[in-house]
Amino acid sequence: MKLKLLLSMLWIAVAAPYDVTQPARVWAELLGLDDPEKKGAARVNAAVRRLVEGQFLEAEKRKGLPSRLILRDETGNGDVYTHPGSHWEPKKGSSKKPKNAPRYTQIPATLWTNGWIAALSAPAVAMLLILLEQSKGKNFDGMWFAPSVAAKRYGISEVTRRKGIDELAAFRLITVDRIPVGRGTLSTIRWRNTFSVQMARFNDRPEDEPSQKPIVSAGGTPRPTRADVIARIQALSAASSPAEVAAVVRAVQEEQSTAP
């Protein structure tokens, strides 16, 4: 909830002083919260208090009016917020872009305009941000990173990581492929899960079928979704012996045991 709210505030804050003051009801509606007038607004207000405590927001009290909310630095250090693109603007009198400016990740506006921000849970949004950051804004297919990276670099638990990956795959925002990894002809082949972000999928609404075919990593074998697994078992149940069905179940279990 806090992540989705802060991300939405960063989206609308395009110019100084980066005032993101809006009625709680408005934020609740944007995030697709139930009962935006009351319960949803209460959840937003609670999240705002936590963001203020974490120094992501500054609340300026106003007599007879709701507090004015001003963005602070997104790292939570309490510094004044600056738009990430400003760090890459050439200095006065120079046409060269600054070196070693902080990198930032661009997020498609359709995350909001097509309703994805309301459909996705916080774990899914967190993993989406991680994958976009890992892609460096260019290579959206065939990404791999060790599960430990999510914990060490991003502070994401294994439960959150798995939940986010599974949800993104279910919405077909990413594809998960299995890539063979081996050090030589005689070595044991291991399998690695790679991720491809389907950027075109953001042009659809969450309830729609994908308008374009998904990108699959070169040499990869797409990991079956739960729907694929069920369909395979049902098909075999109708036409094959129980032993063959059991064999498919065991194969599926092995595939799922290597899930990201």
For each residue, the residues with C-beta under 8 A, 3 or more apart:
1: 4 5 31 43 47 122
2: 5 6 47 50 51 122
3: 6 7 122 125 126
4: 1 7 8 31 117 120 122 125
5: 1 2 8 9 27 31 44 47 48 51
6: 2 3 9 10 51 56 57 74
7: 3 4 10 11 107 117 125 129
8: 4 5 11 12 27 30 31 112 117
9: 5 6 12 13 20 57 69 71
10: 6 7 13 71 74
11: 7 8 107 109 111 112
12: 8 9 20
13: 9 10 18 19 20 71 81 83
14: 83
15: 18 83
16:
17: 70
18: 13 15 70 71 81 83
19: 13 68 69 70
20: 9 12 13 57 69 70 71
21: 66 67 68 69
22: 26 27
23: 26 27 41 66
24: 27 28 40 41 42 44 45 48
25: 28 29 36 37 40 41 44
26: 22 23 29 30
27: 5 8 22 23 24 30 31 44
28: 24 25 31 33 36 37 40 41 43 44
29: 25 26 32 33 36 40
30: 8 26 27 112 117 118
31: 1 4 5 8 27 28 40 44 117 118
32: 29 115 117 118 119
33: 28 29 36 39 40 43 44
34: 39 40
35: 38 39 40
36: 25 28 29 33 40 41
37: 25 28 40 41
38: 35 41 42
39: 33 34 35 42 43
40: 24 25 28 29 31 33 34 35 36 37 43 44
41: 23 24 25 28 36 37 38 44 45
42: 24 38 39 45 46
43: 1 28 33 39 40 46 47
44: 5 24 25 27 28 31 33 40 41 47 48
45: 24 41 42 48 49
46: 42 43 49 50
47: 1 2 5 43 44 50 51
48: 5 24 44 45 51 52 57 59 69
49: 45 46 52 53
50: 2 46 47 53 54
51: 2 5 6 47 48 54 56 57
52: 48 49 55 56 57 58 59
53: 49 50
54: 50 51 76
55: 52 72 73 76 77 78
56: 6 51 52 71 72 74 76
57: 6 9 20 48 51 52 69 70 71 72
58: 52 69 70 71 72
59: 48 52 67 68 69 70
60: 67 68 69 70
61: 67
62: 65 66 67 68
63:
64:
65: 62 68
66: 21 23 62
67: 21 59 60 61 62
68: 19 21 59 60 62 65
69: 9 19 20 21 48 57 58 59 60
70: 17 18 19 20 57 58 59 60 81
71: 9 10 13 18 20 56 57 58 74 81
72: 55 56 57 58 76 78 79 80 81
73: 55 76 77 78 79 80 81 82
74: 6 10 56 71 81
75: 79
76: 54 55 56 72 73
77: 55 73
78: 55 72 73
79: 72 73 75
80: 72 73
81: 13 18 70 71 72 73 74
82: 73 86 87
83: 13 14 15 18 86
84: 87 88 102 104
85: 88 89 104
86: 82 83 89
87: 82 84 98 101 102 104
88: 84 85 97 98 101
89: 85 86 97 98
90: 94 95 96 97 98
91: 94 98
92:
93:
94: 90 91
95: 90
96: 90
97: 88 89 90 101
98: 87 88 89 90 91 101
99:
100:
101: 87 88 97 98
102: 84 87
103: 136
104: 84 85 87
105: 129 132 133 137
106: 137
107: 7 11 111 129 132
108: 111 199 202
109: 11 112 113
110: 113 114 116 202 203
111: 11 107 108 114 116 117 202
112: 8 11 30 109 115 116 117
113: 109 110
114: 110 111 202 203 204 205 206
115: 32 112 118 119 205 206
116: 110 111 112 119 120 173 202 206
117: 4 7 8 30 31 32 111 112 120 125
118: 30 31 32 115
119: 32 115 116 171 206
120: 4 116 117 124 125 128 167 168 171 206
121: 124 125 163 164 167
122: 1 2 3 4 125 126
123: 126 127 160 161 163 164 167
124: 120 121 127 128 163 164 167 168 171
125: 3 4 7 117 120 121 122 128 129 164
126: 3 122 123 129 130 154 156 160 164
127: 123 124 130 131 150 156 160 161 164 165 168
128: 120 124 125 131 132 164 168 173 197
129: 7 105 107 125 126 132 133
130: 126 127 133 134 150 154 156
131: 127 128 134 135 143 168 174 195 197
132: 105 107 128 129 135 137 197
133: 105 129 130 136
134: 130 131 143 145
135: 131 132 138 139 140 143 197
136: 103 133 139
137: 105 106 132
138: 135
139: 135 136 142 143
140: 135 143 196 197 198 199 215
141: 196 197 215 216 217
142: 139 177 179 194 195 196 217 218 220
143: 131 134 135 139 140 194 195 196 197
144: 179 192 193 194 195
145: 134 149 150
146: 149
147: 150 151 158 161 260
148: 151 152
149: 145 146 152 153 154
150: 127 130 145 147 153 154 156 158 160 161
151: 147 148 154 155 156 157 158 161
152: 148 149
153: 149 150
154: 126 130 149 150 151
155: 151
156: 126 127 130 150 151 160 161 164
157: 151 160 161
158: 147 150 151 161 162
159: 162 163
160: 123 126 127 150 156 157 163 164
161: 123 127 147 150 151 156 157 158 164 165 260
162: 158 159 165 166 259 260
163: 121 123 124 159 160 166 167
164: 121 123 124 125 126 127 128 156 160 161 167 168
165: 127 161 162 168 169 174 176 195 259 260
166: 162 163 169 170 259
167: 120 121 123 124 163 164 170 171
168: 120 124 127 128 131 164 165 171 173 174
169: 165 166 172 173 174 175 176 223 225
170: 166 167 225 226
171: 119 120 124 167 168 201 206
172: 169 175 198 201 210 214
173: 116 128 168 169 197 198 201 202
174: 131 165 168 169 195 196 197 198
175: 169 172 195 196 198 214 215 216 217 222
176: 165 169 193 194 195 222 223 259 260
177: 142 193 194 195 196 216 217 220 221 222 223
178: 191 192 193 194 220 221 222 223 255 258
179: 142 144 191 192 193 194 217 219 220 221
180: 189 190 191 192 219
181: 189 190 191 192
182: 185 187 188 189 190
183: 187
184: 187
185: 182
186:
187: 182 183 184
188: 182
189: 180 181 182
190: 180 181 182
191: 178 179 180 181 258
192: 144 178 179 180 181
193: 144 176 177 178 179 223 258 259 260
194: 142 143 144 176 177 178 179 217 220
195: 131 142 143 144 165 174 175 176 177 260
196: 140 141 142 143 174 175 177 214 215 216 217
197: 128 131 132 135 140 141 143 173 174
198: 140 172 173 174 175 201 210 212 214 215
199: 108 140 202
200: 203 210 211 212
201: 171 172 173 198 204 210 212 214
202: 108 110 111 114 116 173 199
203: 110 114 200 211
204: 114 201 208 209 210 211
205: 114 115 208
206: 114 115 116 119 120 171
207:
208: 204 205 211
209: 204
210: 172 198 200 201 204 213 214
211: 200 203 204 208
212: 198 200 201
213: 210
214: 172 175 196 198 201 210
215: 140 141 175 196 198
216: 141 175 177 196 220 222
217: 141 142 175 177 179 194 196 220
218: 142
219: 179 180
220: 142 177 178 179 194 216 217
221: 177 178 179
222: 175 176 177 178 216
223: 169 176 177 178 193 255 259
224: 228 229 232 252 255
225: 169 170 228 229
226: 170 229 230
227: 230 231
228: 224 225 231 232
229: 224 225 226 232 233 252 256
230: 226 227 233 234
231: 227 228 234 235
232: 224 228 229 235 236 248 252
233: 229 230 236 237 245 248 249 252
234: 230 231 237 238
235: 231 232 238 239
236: 232 233 239 240 244 245 248
237: 233 234 240 245
238: 234 235
239: 235 236
240: 236 237 244 245
241: 244 245
242: 245 246
243: 246 247
244: 236 240 241 247 248
245: 233 236 237 240 241 242 248 249
246: 242 243 249 250
247: 243 244 250 251
248: 232 233 236 244 245 251 252
249: 233 245 246 252 253
250: 246 247 253 254
251: 247 248 254 255
252: 224 229 232 233 248 249 255 256
253: 249 250 256 257
254: 250 251 257 258
255: 178 223 224 251 252 258 259
256: 229 252 253 259
257: 253 254
258: 178 191 193 254 255
259: 162 165 166 176 193 223 255 256
260: 147 161 162 165 176 193 195
